[in-house]
Amino acid sequence: MSGDGPDAGAREQRRDKGGILGPVLVNLALGVPAAVPFFLAWWLVTNYLPMDCRSTRDLGDPGLVNCNYTVLDQASVVMILLVLSGVFIVGLVAVFDVVVPLSRGRSPWVWLGATVLIPVPFLVWLGLA
């Protein structure tokens, strides 16, 4: 059978149109490596931003109570890793949510709409921790 029956056209239209399951699964899978920049941003917001000092020169000031040398020491490394991993994740999102659907003749709007699911793995991990 060559598949030239009346149902072949309907099957081809369904295959071209796609569904929501593909974008949902792909964006949830993208959320797993995206947990790295989400964690780094969470660390900066919860550890670095609440501190009263911004440099090691501020450590000697007796009026500062929330100043941690370890956080100051690690903050620059965390910021660099946040930028690098964030650019990598944005590149992955651009490839999987824009380039791949366009190359297959599909509209990227459903795929881009499903990007709201990318933080879900991090939020689940944070809730379990």
All heavy atoms as an XYZ file, in Angstrom:
973
protein
N       0.844     -1.178      0.000
C       0.000      0.000      0.000
C       0.885      1.235      0.000
O       1.786      1.360      0.797
C      -0.869      0.022      1.258
C      -1.916     -1.030      1.336
S      -3.384     -0.220      0.817
C      -4.378     -1.589      0.377
N       0.562      2.144     -0.859
C       1.367      3.358     -0.963
C       0.846      4.484     -0.089
O       1.485      5.502      0.055
C       1.426      3.823     -2.429
O       0.126      4.171     -2.864
N      -0.336      4.338      0.503
C      -0.883      5.358      1.381
C      -1.528      6.489      0.612
O      -1.573      7.620      1.095
N      -2.005      6.226     -0.620
C      -2.614      7.273     -1.428
C      -4.126      7.323     -1.268
O      -4.821      7.851     -2.119
C      -2.279      7.071     -2.913
C      -0.799      7.313     -3.180
O      -0.171      7.991     -2.360
O      -0.304      6.810     -4.203
N      -4.643      6.820     -0.190
C      -6.088      6.805      0.034
C      -6.577      8.163      0.498
O      -5.813      9.124      0.641
N      -7.873      8.268      0.747
C      -8.429      9.554      1.188
C      -7.956      9.973      2.578
O      -7.966     11.154      2.900
C      -9.944      9.316      1.177
C     -10.125      7.835      1.176
C      -8.892      7.261      0.574
N      -7.524      9.014      3.398
C      -7.042      9.356      4.738
C      -5.603      9.848      4.741
O      -5.140     10.400      5.732
C      -7.151      8.150      5.665
C      -8.600      7.776      5.939
O      -9.445      8.688      5.888
O      -8.863      6.588      6.196
N      -4.868      9.661      3.654
C      -3.463     10.067      3.610
C      -3.326     11.581      3.733
O      -2.447     12.082      4.419
C      -2.807      9.578      2.321
N      -4.197     12.326      3.098
C      -4.148     13.787      3.181
C      -4.453     14.280      4.583
O      -3.830     15.209      5.079
N      -5.433     13.649      5.243
C      -5.784     14.051      6.611
C      -4.641     13.746      7.568
O      -4.340     14.537      8.461
C      -7.052     13.333      7.058
N      -3.984     12.590      7.379
C      -2.847     12.253      8.236
C      -1.699     13.232      8.024
O      -1.037     13.642      8.965
C      -2.361     10.829      7.944
C      -3.164      9.772      8.633
C      -2.465      8.454      8.482
N      -2.227      8.211      7.063
C      -2.560      7.108      6.415
N      -3.114      6.118      7.057
N      -2.321      6.975      5.130
N      -1.476     13.631      6.780
C      -0.404     14.568      6.478
C      -0.700     15.940      7.090
O       0.196     16.597      7.617
C      -0.227     14.696      4.963
C       1.053     15.380      4.551
C       2.297     14.612      4.956
O       2.289     13.377      4.969
O       3.297     15.284      5.286
N      -1.952     16.380      7.060
C      -2.307     17.661      7.676
C      -2.114     17.613      9.191
O      -1.629     18.551      9.785
C      -3.755     18.027      7.352
C      -3.932     18.562      5.956
C      -5.380     18.919      5.682
O      -6.284     18.476      6.382
N      -5.590     19.726      4.652
N      -2.508     16.500      9.825
C      -2.324     16.377     11.274
C      -0.846     16.384     11.625
O      -0.428     16.984     12.595
C      -2.983     15.092     11.789
C      -4.432     15.287     12.133
C      -4.995     14.056     12.781
N      -5.574     13.250     11.715
C      -5.432     11.940     11.584
N      -4.742     11.270     12.459
N      -5.973     11.289     10.586
N      -0.031     15.721     10.809
C       1.394     15.659     11.073
C       2.034     17.038     10.891
O       2.901     17.437     11.645
C       2.062     14.647     10.140
C       3.467     14.327     10.542
C       4.118     13.276      9.669
N       3.267     12.124      9.505
C       3.121     11.459      8.359
N       3.767     11.851      7.287
N       2.345     10.408      8.281
N       1.602     17.794      9.878
C       2.153     19.122      9.649
C       1.728     20.102     10.725
O       2.485     20.957     11.128
C       1.716     19.659      8.286
C       2.452     18.980      7.146
O       3.492     18.360      7.416
O       1.970     19.064      6.004
N       0.487     19.989     11.171
C      -0.022     20.917     12.159
C       0.660     20.719     13.507
O       0.961     21.662     14.212
C      -1.533     20.763     12.293
C      -2.139     21.779     13.205
C      -3.632     21.700     13.190
C      -4.183     22.747     14.127
N      -5.601     22.871     14.060
N       0.928     19.490     13.875
C       1.568     19.210     15.150
C       0.593     19.392     16.292
O      -0.581     19.653     16.109
N       1.086     19.259     17.479
C       0.254     19.411     18.658
C       0.989     20.193     19.714
O       2.045     20.776     19.479
N       0.443     20.177     20.874
C       1.030     20.914     21.989
C       2.017     20.049     22.783
O       2.869     20.566     23.496
C      -0.076     21.489     22.895
C       0.482     22.493     23.902
C      -0.805     20.393     23.625
C       0.795     23.794     23.300
N       1.908     18.730     22.620
C       2.752     17.828     23.401
C       4.238     18.008     23.078
O       5.071     18.026     23.988
C       2.325     16.374     23.177
C       3.045     15.345     24.028
C       2.781     15.589     25.502
C       2.618     13.943     23.635
N       4.579     18.160     21.814
C       5.984     18.350     21.428
C       6.602     19.585     22.050
O       7.659     19.509     22.694
N       5.976     20.760     21.893
C       6.548     21.960     22.519
C       6.630     21.871     24.037
O       7.599     22.344     24.638
C       5.586     23.078     22.096
C       4.938     22.587     20.865
C       4.872     21.099     20.989
N       5.635     21.255     24.662
C       5.643     21.128     26.124
C       6.814     20.254     26.575
O       7.569     20.624     27.487
C       4.291     20.568     26.628
C       4.396     20.110     28.071
C       3.205     21.616     26.471
N       6.988     19.114     25.949
C       8.072     18.203     26.345
C       9.446     18.799     26.073
O      10.364     18.672     26.894
C       7.909     16.859     25.637
C       6.713     16.020     26.070
C       6.621     14.747     25.233
C       6.779     15.693     27.541
N       9.597     19.458     24.922
C      10.892     20.056     24.589
C      11.244     21.161     25.577
O      12.372     21.247     26.060
C      10.889     20.582     23.135
C      12.077     21.485     22.871
C      10.884     19.417     22.166
N      10.284     22.014     25.914
C      10.578     23.115     26.833
C      10.766     22.635     28.264
O      11.548     23.231     29.009
C       9.501     24.191     26.728
C       9.693     25.022     25.485
O      10.681     25.723     25.357
N       8.770     24.926     24.558
N      10.094     21.572     28.663
C      10.379     20.991     29.976
C      11.782     20.390     29.998
O      12.491     20.487     31.000
C       9.335     19.941     30.338
C       7.976     20.481     30.787
C       7.000     19.333     30.984
C       8.104     21.301     32.052
N      12.181     19.779     28.888
C      13.543     19.231     28.805
C      14.582     20.349     28.794
O      15.665     20.194     29.376
C      13.676     18.365     27.555
N      14.272     21.469     28.154
C      15.185     22.610     28.189
C      15.298     23.189     29.599
O      16.299     23.822     29.944
C      14.715     23.707     27.232
C      14.955     23.475     25.748
C      14.283     24.577     24.935
C      16.421     23.415     25.442
N      14.297     22.969     30.419
C      14.313     23.462     31.783
C      15.323     22.767     32.668
O      15.754     23.322     33.680
N      15.728     21.565     32.282
C      16.716     20.838     33.098
C      18.081     21.532     33.053
O      18.633     21.868     34.105
C      16.780     19.356     32.684
C      17.891     18.633     33.412
C      15.432     18.680     32.940
N      18.667     21.805     31.870
C      19.925     22.560     31.898
C      19.726     24.025     32.288
O      20.650     24.674     32.765
C      20.470     22.431     30.476
C      19.302     22.125     29.632
C      18.343     21.360     30.505
N      18.519     24.544     32.102
C      18.252     25.934     32.481
C      18.222     26.098     33.996
O      18.252     27.231     34.491
C      16.931     26.404     31.883
N      18.199     25.009     34.729
C      18.241     25.097     36.188
C      19.558     25.707     36.663
O      19.594     26.315     37.742
C      18.029     23.717     36.809
N      20.612     25.576     35.884
C      21.910     26.145     36.278
C      21.845     27.672     36.345
O      22.144     28.254     37.390
C      23.040     25.651     35.349
C      24.342     26.371     35.631
C      23.214     24.150     35.475
N      21.455     28.380     35.258
C      21.381     29.832     35.404
C      20.289     30.280     36.370
O      20.439     31.310     37.042
C      21.114     30.346     33.989
C      20.672     29.182     33.213
C      21.236     27.972     33.882
N      19.197     29.521     36.470
C      18.172     29.873     37.452
C      18.732     29.776     38.874
O      18.471     30.634     39.712
C      16.939     28.973     37.327
C      16.040     29.340     36.181
C      15.580     28.369     35.323
C      15.648     30.643     35.962
C      14.747     28.689     34.270
C      14.815     30.988     34.917
C      14.363     30.003     34.068
N      19.512     28.733     39.156
C      20.105     28.591     40.484
C      21.105     29.709     40.752
O      21.150     30.255     41.856
C      20.789     27.236     40.648
C      21.556     27.135     41.929
C      20.895     26.978     43.134
C      22.933     27.241     41.943
C      21.590     26.917     44.328
C      23.643     27.178     43.127
C      22.962     27.012     44.329
N      21.924     30.041     39.758
C      22.908     31.099     39.949
C      22.226     32.445     40.208
O      22.664     33.218     41.075
C      23.830     31.179     38.733
C      24.718     29.954     38.506
C      25.436     30.064     37.173
C      25.691     29.755     39.639
N      21.152     32.720     39.478
C      20.402     33.968     39.721
C      19.749     33.941     41.096
O      19.743     34.952     41.815
C      19.349     34.150     38.631
N      19.218     32.787     41.492
C      18.612     32.649     42.822
C      19.656     32.872     43.915
O      19.391     33.529     44.922
C      17.972     31.267     42.942
C      17.386     30.973     44.277
C      16.191     31.412     44.773
C      17.963     30.160     45.302
N      16.000     30.926     46.039
C      17.071     30.157     46.385
C      19.145     29.441     45.400
C      17.336     29.461     47.551
C      19.404     28.759     46.554
C      18.502     28.768     47.619
N      20.872     32.354     43.718
C      21.950     32.538     44.689
C      22.309     34.013     44.823
O      22.505     34.518     45.927
C      23.179     31.728     44.264
C      24.282     31.758     45.269
C      24.469     30.907     46.311
C      25.352     32.711     45.336
N      25.592     31.280     47.012
C      26.150     32.371     46.438
C      25.718     33.806     44.566
C      27.285     33.085     46.791
C      26.840     34.534     44.917
C      27.619     34.170     46.021
N      22.412     34.705     43.689
C      22.737     36.129     43.748
C      21.655     36.930     44.458
O      21.948     37.814     45.260
C      22.943     36.687     42.333
C      24.265     36.327     41.668
C      24.256     36.758     40.209
C      25.434     36.956     42.403
N      20.388     36.598     44.191
C      19.292     37.338     44.815
C      19.203     37.052     46.308
O      18.932     37.950     47.106
C      17.958     37.013     44.103
C      16.765     37.512     44.877
C      17.964     37.596     42.700
N      19.444     35.823     46.710
C      19.269     35.475     48.123
C      20.519     35.673     48.969
O      20.406     35.869     50.182
C      18.809     34.015     48.278
O      19.778     33.150     47.669
C      17.443     33.812     47.655
N      21.704     35.637     48.378
C      22.942     35.770     49.163
C      23.664     37.092     48.941
O      24.113     37.719     49.897
C      23.905     34.625     48.851
C      23.411     33.308     49.369
O      22.722     33.243     50.379
N      23.741     32.236     48.676
N      23.811     37.500     47.707
C      24.628     38.684     47.403
C      23.860     39.992     47.587
O      24.375     40.935     48.185
C      25.171     38.574     45.981
C      26.072     39.705     45.585
C      27.326     39.849     46.166
C      25.666     40.638     44.635
C      28.160     40.892     45.805
C      26.499     41.683     44.269
C      27.743     41.802     44.852
O      28.561     42.833     44.504
N      22.660     40.070     47.052
C      21.912     41.334     47.124
C      21.550     41.768     48.544
O      21.576     42.969     48.834
C      20.665     41.261     46.251
C      20.925     41.274     44.748
C      19.613     41.211     43.989
C      21.720     42.486     44.325
N      21.218     40.869     49.478
C      20.874     41.331     50.824
C      22.057     41.841     51.645
O      21.863     42.418     52.712
C      20.273     40.093     51.501
C      19.916     39.167     50.415
C      20.856     39.462     49.298
N      23.284     41.638     51.166
C      24.448     42.063     51.946
C      24.562     43.578     51.984
O      24.163     44.270     51.053
C      25.734     41.468     51.355
C      25.880     40.010     51.632
S      27.529     39.353     51.310
C      28.247     40.401     50.134
N      25.146     44.080     53.077
C      25.342     45.512     53.234
C      26.602     46.007     52.534
O      26.759     47.198     52.302
C      25.433     45.871     54.721
C      24.133     45.586     55.455
O      23.071     45.647     54.805
O      24.175     45.307     56.658
N      27.533     45.114     52.223
C      28.791     45.525     51.615
C      28.866     45.028     50.173
O      28.216     44.070     49.796
C      29.969     44.996     52.417
S      29.976     43.217     52.618
N      29.701     45.714     49.373
C      29.868     45.349     47.967
C      31.328     45.088     47.591
O      31.596     44.686     46.478
C      29.308     46.444     47.062
C      27.816     46.575     47.148
C      27.140     45.332     46.557
N      25.713     45.396     46.755
C      25.019     44.529     47.485
N      25.628     43.540     48.079
N      23.731     44.638     47.621
N      32.258     45.339     48.496
C      33.669     45.071     48.218
C      34.356     44.641     49.505
O      33.812     44.792     50.601
C      34.356     46.309     47.632
O      34.525     47.288     48.615
N      35.579     44.142     49.374
C      36.317     43.687     50.550
C      36.740     44.863     51.429
O      37.005     44.683     52.613
C      37.554     42.877     50.129
O      38.339     43.661     49.220
C      37.150     41.576     49.478
N      36.805     46.084     50.892
C      37.135     47.256     51.693
C      36.046     47.544     52.721
O      36.302     48.124     53.763
C      37.342     48.474     50.797
C      38.693     48.423     50.087
C      38.863     49.593     49.170
N      38.347     49.119     47.869
C      37.637     49.850     47.042
N      37.343     51.091     47.322
N      37.225     49.357     45.899
N      34.817     47.109     52.425
C      33.709     47.348     53.353
C      33.715     46.383     54.536
O      32.968     46.587     55.492
C      32.371     47.208     52.625
C      32.189     48.251     51.542
O      32.850     49.304     51.624
O      31.392     48.010     50.618
N      34.540     45.337     54.504
C      34.531     44.335     55.571
C      34.986     44.918     56.912
O      34.570     44.449     57.965
C      35.426     43.154     55.200
C      34.898     42.248     54.087
C      35.969     41.251     53.671
C      33.648     41.519     54.532
N      35.827     45.937     56.907
C      36.330     46.522     58.149
C      35.397     47.535     58.783
O      35.640     47.987     59.900
N      34.335     47.888     58.105
C      33.394     48.878     58.636
C      32.603     48.265     59.782
O      31.893     47.270     59.603
C      32.453     49.344     57.525
C      31.606     50.530     57.928
O      31.767     51.027     59.062
O      30.782     50.960     57.104
N      32.693     48.801     60.996
C      31.999     48.197     62.140
C      30.480     48.354     62.087
O      29.761     47.628     62.772
C      32.576     48.932     63.355
C      33.083     50.219     62.815
C      33.480     49.967     61.385
N      29.958     49.242     61.256
C      28.521     49.461     61.203
C      27.788     48.437     60.341
O      26.557     48.365     60.354
N      28.515     47.620     59.605
C      27.886     46.637     58.721
C      27.749     45.302     59.451
O      28.709     44.783     60.002
C      28.713     46.443     57.447
C      28.873     47.688     56.575
C      29.780     47.390     55.397
C      27.525     48.171     56.087
N      26.550     44.777     59.478
C      26.335     43.505     60.179
C      26.141     42.342     59.209
O      26.421     41.210     59.535
C      25.109     43.594     61.120
C      25.410     44.518     62.274
C      23.875     44.057     60.384
N      25.677     42.623     58.009
C      25.412     41.557     57.046
C      26.452     41.630     55.937
O      26.170     42.055     54.825
C      23.993     41.706     56.482
C      23.606     40.515     55.633
O      24.256     39.489     55.664
N      22.544     40.669     54.867
N      27.673     41.191     56.241
C      28.761     41.237     55.280
C      29.543     39.930     55.378
O      30.061     39.595     56.439
C      29.658     42.434     55.579
S      30.691     42.900     54.202
N      29.622     39.202     54.296
C      30.228     37.882     54.297
C      31.332     37.843     53.246
O      31.073     38.031     52.054
C      29.151     36.832     54.001
C      29.650     35.427     54.154
O      30.839     35.177     54.192
N      28.720     34.494     54.232
N      32.564     37.538     53.673
C      33.688     37.501     52.743
C      33.530     36.387     51.718
O      33.880     36.561     50.553
C      35.012     37.329     53.508
C      36.193     37.224     52.588
C      36.692     38.364     51.977
C      36.779     35.999     52.319
C      37.767     38.281     51.102
C      37.854     35.905     51.448
C      38.346     37.055     50.842
O      39.387     36.976     49.975
N      33.010     35.237     52.121
C      32.850     34.115     51.193
C      31.899     34.467     50.064
O      32.159     34.161     48.902
C      32.330     32.871     51.946
O      33.195     32.611     53.043
C      32.282     31.672     51.043
N      30.813     35.130     50.372
C      29.861     35.535     49.339
C      30.503     36.572     48.418
O      30.342     36.511     47.199
C      28.556     36.065     49.972
C      27.633     36.648     48.929
C      27.852     34.960     50.737
N      31.228     37.521     48.989
C      31.922     38.511     48.162
C      32.937     37.850     47.246
O      33.094     38.237     46.087
C      32.629     39.538     49.045
C      31.790     40.646     49.638
C      32.635     41.498     50.571
C      31.177     41.489     48.554
N      33.637     36.859     47.758
C      34.651     36.166     46.982
C      34.038     35.386     45.819
O      34.616     35.319     44.738
C      35.436     35.229     47.910
C      36.648     34.639     47.243
O      37.317     35.371     46.483
O      36.926     33.450     47.477
N      32.876     34.797     46.018
C      32.268     33.954     44.996
C      31.342     34.705     44.053
O      30.963     34.193     43.002
C      31.486     32.828     45.672
C      32.356     31.890     46.458
C      31.558     30.902     47.281
O      30.352     30.994     47.388
N      32.254     29.949     47.865
N      30.960     35.921     44.374
C      29.961     36.652     43.597
C      30.399     36.900     42.159
O      29.604     36.747     41.231
C      29.623     37.967     44.283
N      31.643     37.272     41.950
C      32.085     37.558     40.577
C      32.090     36.298     39.722
O      31.700     36.335     38.547
C      33.461     38.215     40.585
O      34.405     37.362     41.204
N      32.498     35.181     40.289
C      32.481     33.914     39.554
C      31.047     33.518     39.219
O      30.754     33.076     38.104
C      33.191     32.808     40.368
C      33.075     31.464     39.681
C      34.641     33.171     40.612
N      30.147     33.691     40.159
C      28.743     33.345     39.940
C      28.148     34.225     38.848
O      27.395     33.746     37.992
C      27.946     33.452     41.262
C      26.458     33.351     41.005
C      28.395     32.378     42.232
N      28.493     35.505     38.839
C      27.969     36.406     37.805
C      28.463     36.025     36.422
O      27.704     36.036     35.450
C      28.350     37.850     38.129
C      27.612     38.428     39.291
S      28.134     40.135     39.551
C      27.802     40.318     41.282
N      29.733     35.669     36.319
C      30.291     35.251     35.024
C      29.628     33.961     34.557
O      29.234     33.831     33.392
C      31.823     35.105     35.121
C      32.463     36.469     35.297
C      32.383     34.397     33.892
C      33.925     36.434     35.652
N      29.489     32.991     35.457
C      28.831     31.733     35.092
C      27.368     31.949     34.733
O      26.840     31.274     33.847
C      28.954     30.729     36.232
C      30.343     30.153     36.467
C      30.345     29.273     37.710
C      30.808     29.368     35.255
N      26.713     32.890     35.388
C      25.328     33.203     35.070
C      25.208     33.729     33.647
O      24.324     33.309     32.892
C      24.764     34.209     36.069
C      23.352     34.735     35.798
C      22.345     33.600     35.823
C      22.983     35.798     36.795
N      26.091     34.625     33.261
C      26.049     35.176     31.901
C      26.329     34.084     30.876
O      25.605     33.949     29.879
C      27.049     36.348     31.764
C      27.229     36.751     30.312
C      26.593     37.530     32.595
N      27.363     33.277     31.104
C      27.728     32.236     30.143
C      26.635     31.177     30.001
O      26.256     30.800     28.882
C      29.050     31.580     30.545
C      30.287     32.465     30.454
C      31.507     31.722     30.982
C      30.508     32.938     29.034
N      26.120     30.700     31.117
C      25.081     29.671     31.043
C      23.765     30.248     30.530
O      23.016     29.575     29.828
C      24.887     28.989     32.402
O      24.465     29.935     33.371
N      23.491     31.514     30.850
C      22.274     32.145     30.338
C      22.309     32.314     28.832
O      21.309     32.068     28.149
N      23.450     32.714     28.292
C      23.592     32.840     26.838
C      23.441     31.473     26.176
O      22.802     31.344     25.122
C      24.947     33.494     26.483
C      25.273     33.359     25.016
C      24.946     34.951     26.898
N      24.003     30.440     26.777
C      23.879     29.090     26.243
C      22.414     28.638     26.204
O      21.942     28.099     25.202
C      24.715     28.108     27.083
C      24.611     26.690     26.642
C      25.176     26.263     25.456
C      23.932     25.766     27.433
C      25.069     24.940     25.047
C      23.831     24.448     27.038
C      24.399     24.039     25.838
N      21.671     28.896     27.264
C      20.265     28.492     27.324
C      19.426     29.300     26.333
O      18.543     28.752     25.667
C      19.712     28.616     28.760
C      20.423     27.624     29.669
C      18.207     28.405     28.806
C      20.252     26.171     29.284
N      19.693     30.586     26.204
C      18.968     31.396     25.222
C      19.248     30.875     23.812
O      18.348     30.827     22.966
C      19.330     32.891     25.365
C      18.823     33.704     24.196
C      18.774     33.431     26.663
N      20.473     30.446     23.554
C      20.803     29.841     22.263
C      20.038     28.553     22.033
O      19.531     28.306     20.928
N      19.951     27.716     23.062
C      19.180     26.478     22.932
C      17.701     26.768     22.673
O      17.068     26.101     21.841
C      19.316     25.627     24.196
C      20.628     24.897     24.414
C      20.606     24.161     25.756
C      20.896     23.924     23.293
N      17.152     27.739     23.363
C      15.749     28.103     23.154
C      15.547     28.623     21.736
O      14.565     28.273     21.073
C      15.293     29.139     24.209
C      13.947     29.727     23.850
C      15.243     28.494     25.583
N      16.475     29.442     21.249
C      16.357     29.960     19.888
C      16.388     28.828     18.860
O      15.613     28.831     17.905
C      17.468     30.963     19.605
N      17.254     27.864     19.071
C      17.351     26.751     18.122
C      16.110     25.868     18.182
O      15.481     25.584     17.155
C      18.628     25.921     18.386
C      18.596     24.603     17.634
C      19.857     26.717     18.006
N      15.744     25.421     19.382
C      14.661     24.445     19.499
C      13.265     25.050     19.387
O      12.330     24.341     19.038
C      14.783     23.662     20.814
C      15.891     22.671     20.787
C      17.045     22.880     21.523
C      15.798     21.524     20.025
C      18.076     21.961     21.504
C      16.819     20.602     19.989
C      17.967     20.824     20.727
N      13.106     26.329     19.719
C      11.772     26.926     19.693
C      11.526     27.830     18.496
O      10.390     28.224     18.271
C      11.515     27.712     20.980
C      11.294     26.802     22.168
O      10.945     25.630     21.959
O      11.467     27.255     23.308
N      12.571     28.166     17.737
C      12.373     29.018     16.571
C      12.895     28.344     15.303
O      12.144     28.148     14.342
C      13.048     30.399     16.762
C      12.903     31.251     15.519
C      12.466     31.114     17.963
N      14.162     27.974     15.293
C      14.788     27.469     14.070
C      14.209     26.115     13.651
O      13.850     25.925     12.482
C      16.324     27.377     14.249
C      16.971     26.735     13.044
C      16.899     28.764     14.496
N      14.115     25.184     14.590
C      13.610     23.849     14.237
C      12.159     23.893     13.768
O      11.837     23.310     12.721
C      13.813     22.856     15.413
C      13.111     21.546     15.140
C      15.293     22.624     15.650
N      11.232     24.566     14.458
C       9.867     24.623     13.933
C       9.775     25.307     12.568
O       9.024     24.867     11.697
C       9.089     25.416     14.988
C       9.851     25.239     16.231
C      11.282     25.140     15.808
N      10.542     26.378     12.366
C      10.511     27.046     11.066
C      11.071     26.161      9.959
O      10.579     26.190      8.834
C      11.289     28.364     11.124
C      10.592     29.515     11.848
C      11.504     30.733     11.920
C       9.286     29.873     11.172
N      12.090     25.374     10.266
C      12.663     24.494      9.247
C      11.715     23.355      8.881
O      11.808     22.794      7.798
C      13.999     23.924      9.718
O      13.799     23.009     10.780
N      10.802     23.032      9.785
C       9.805     21.994      9.503
C       8.493     22.569      9.006
O       7.509     21.853      8.879
C       9.562     21.157     10.753
C      10.781     20.372     11.148
C      10.513     19.470     12.287
N      11.710     18.687     12.585
C      11.811     17.881     13.582
N      10.790     17.697     14.401
N      12.930     17.206     13.791
N       8.442     23.853      8.748
C       7.257     24.491      8.210
C       6.159     24.719      9.235
O       4.998     24.865      8.873
N       6.517     24.766     10.494
C       5.538     24.995     11.559
C       5.688     26.405     12.103
O       6.747     27.014     12.019
C       5.730     23.992     12.691
C       5.479     22.570     12.265
C       5.697     21.624     13.397
N       5.431     20.261     12.971
C       5.795     19.207     13.650
N       6.420     19.338     14.792
N       5.526     18.000     13.201
N       4.637     26.887     12.696
C       4.676     28.208     13.311
C       5.402     28.113     14.659
O       5.092     27.249     15.472
C       3.265     28.731     13.524
O       3.294     29.926     14.256
N       6.350     29.016     14.917
C       7.070     28.948     16.197
C       6.279     29.521     17.371
O       6.740     29.441     18.505
C       8.326     29.771     15.928
C       7.923     30.747     14.892
C       6.912     30.027     14.028
N       5.092     30.071     17.149
C       4.355     30.734     18.224
C       3.916     29.759     19.302
O       3.929     30.096     20.483
C       3.178     31.521     17.666
C       3.671     32.655     16.829
C       3.546     32.771     15.477
C       4.415     33.787     17.260
N       4.160     33.913     15.043
C       4.702     34.556     16.125
C       4.869     34.227     18.487
C       5.421     35.748     16.187
C       5.583     35.410     18.540
C       5.847     36.152     17.413
N       3.515     28.551     18.930
C       3.143     27.551     19.941
C       4.376     27.163     20.748
O       4.317     27.022     21.968
C       2.511     26.314     19.267
C       2.251     25.223     20.276
C       1.238     26.706     18.538
N       5.506     27.018     20.067
C       6.746     26.645     20.737
C       7.210     27.756     21.668
O       7.643     27.491     22.795
C       7.824     26.338     19.695
C       7.527     25.104     18.919
C       6.663     24.982     17.874
C       8.051     23.810     19.143
N       6.641     23.698     17.433
C       7.495     22.948     18.183
C       8.966     23.287     20.049
C       7.799     21.601     18.117
C       9.283     21.951     19.982
C       8.698     21.117     19.022
N       7.123     29.002     21.204
C       7.530     30.117     22.054
C       6.566     30.311     23.218
O       6.974     30.736     24.295
C       7.631     31.393     21.223
C       8.812     31.435     20.257
C       8.708     32.645     19.344
C      10.125     31.441     21.004
N       5.307     29.985     23.019
C       4.351     30.071     24.117
C       4.627     29.052     25.203
O       4.339     29.279     26.378
N       5.202     27.925     24.812
C       5.506     26.876     25.786
C       6.787     27.165     26.568
O       7.128     26.422     27.492
C       5.617     25.527     25.087
N       7.494     28.245     26.236
C       8.718     28.564     26.985
C       8.431     28.947     28.427
O       9.348     28.952     29.242
C       9.504     29.708     26.309
O       8.664     30.850     26.199
C      10.028     29.289     24.955
N       7.174     29.247     28.744
C       6.846     29.548     30.150
C       7.052     28.317     31.032
O       7.101     28.432     32.257
C       5.411     30.091     30.299
C       5.254     31.402     29.558
C       4.387     29.087     29.841
N       7.193     27.141     30.423
C       7.409     25.910     31.187
C       8.879     25.656     31.509
O       9.186     24.736     32.263
C       6.837     24.715     30.420
C       5.338     24.756     30.170
C       4.927     23.616     29.261
C       4.591     24.692     31.475
N       9.777     26.447     30.973
C      11.215     26.219     31.205
C      11.576     26.303     32.688
O      12.356     25.487     33.167
C      12.057     27.163     30.326
C      11.914     26.745     28.856
C      13.514     27.156     30.743
C      12.620     27.653     27.882
N      11.046     27.229     33.482
C      11.422     27.266     34.904
C      10.817     26.158     35.751
O      11.195     26.009     36.917
C      10.917     28.625     35.388
C      10.424     29.358     34.220
C      10.295     28.422     33.097
N       9.897     25.364     35.211
C       9.197     24.353     36.019
C      10.165     23.349     36.670
O      10.044     23.092     37.878
C       8.096     23.654     35.204
C       7.549     22.439     35.909
C       6.989     24.653     34.880
N      11.138     22.764     35.962
C      12.048     21.833     36.652
C      12.816     22.483     37.802
O      13.009     21.874     38.845
C      12.995     21.362     35.552
C      12.202     21.504     34.310
C      11.358     22.728     34.514
N      13.248     23.744     37.621
C      13.959     24.427     38.710
C      13.037     24.665     39.894
O      13.438     24.494     41.043
C      14.551     25.749     38.213
C      15.136     26.569     39.320
C      16.316     26.191     39.920
C      14.496     27.710     39.785
C      16.865     26.935     40.957
C      15.029     28.461     40.802
C      16.216     28.082     41.392
N      11.816     25.094     39.621
C      10.867     25.359     40.701
C      10.507     24.081     41.460
O      10.365     24.105     42.682
C       9.618     26.052     40.158
C       9.843     27.447     39.599
C       8.584     27.974     38.946
C      10.350     28.393     40.668
N      10.393     22.970     40.755
C      10.144     21.687     41.406
C      11.336     21.313     42.282
O      11.192     20.904     43.431
C       9.830     20.583     40.380
C       9.846     19.206     41.001
C       8.484     20.859     39.719
N      12.534     21.456     41.729
C      13.757     21.155     42.486
C      13.865     22.055     43.717
O      14.205     21.597     44.802
C      14.952     21.325     41.562
C      16.261     21.237     42.259
C      16.849     20.125     42.780
C      17.141     22.321     42.537
N      18.049     20.468     43.352
C      18.254     21.796     43.221
C      17.100     23.686     42.276
C      19.316     22.588     43.632
C      18.158     24.474     42.695
C      19.247     23.918     43.370
N      13.566     23.342     43.552
C      13.625     24.271     44.677
C      12.580     23.932     45.732
O      12.855     24.021     46.927
C      13.425     25.694     44.164
C      13.742     26.836     45.110
C      15.210     26.801     45.503
C      13.402     28.158     44.463
N      11.413     23.519     45.292
C      10.375     23.128     46.236
C      10.716     21.857     46.994
O      10.339     21.694     48.157
N      11.424     20.943     46.368
C      11.812     19.699     47.022
C      13.000     19.884     47.945
O      13.229     19.071     48.837
C      12.116     18.620     45.984
C      10.927     18.119     45.177
C      11.399     17.158     44.095
C       9.910     17.464     46.068
N      13.779     20.943     47.708
C      14.987     21.163     48.514
C      14.670     21.774     49.800
O      14.245     21.969     50.655
C      15.958     22.076     47.795
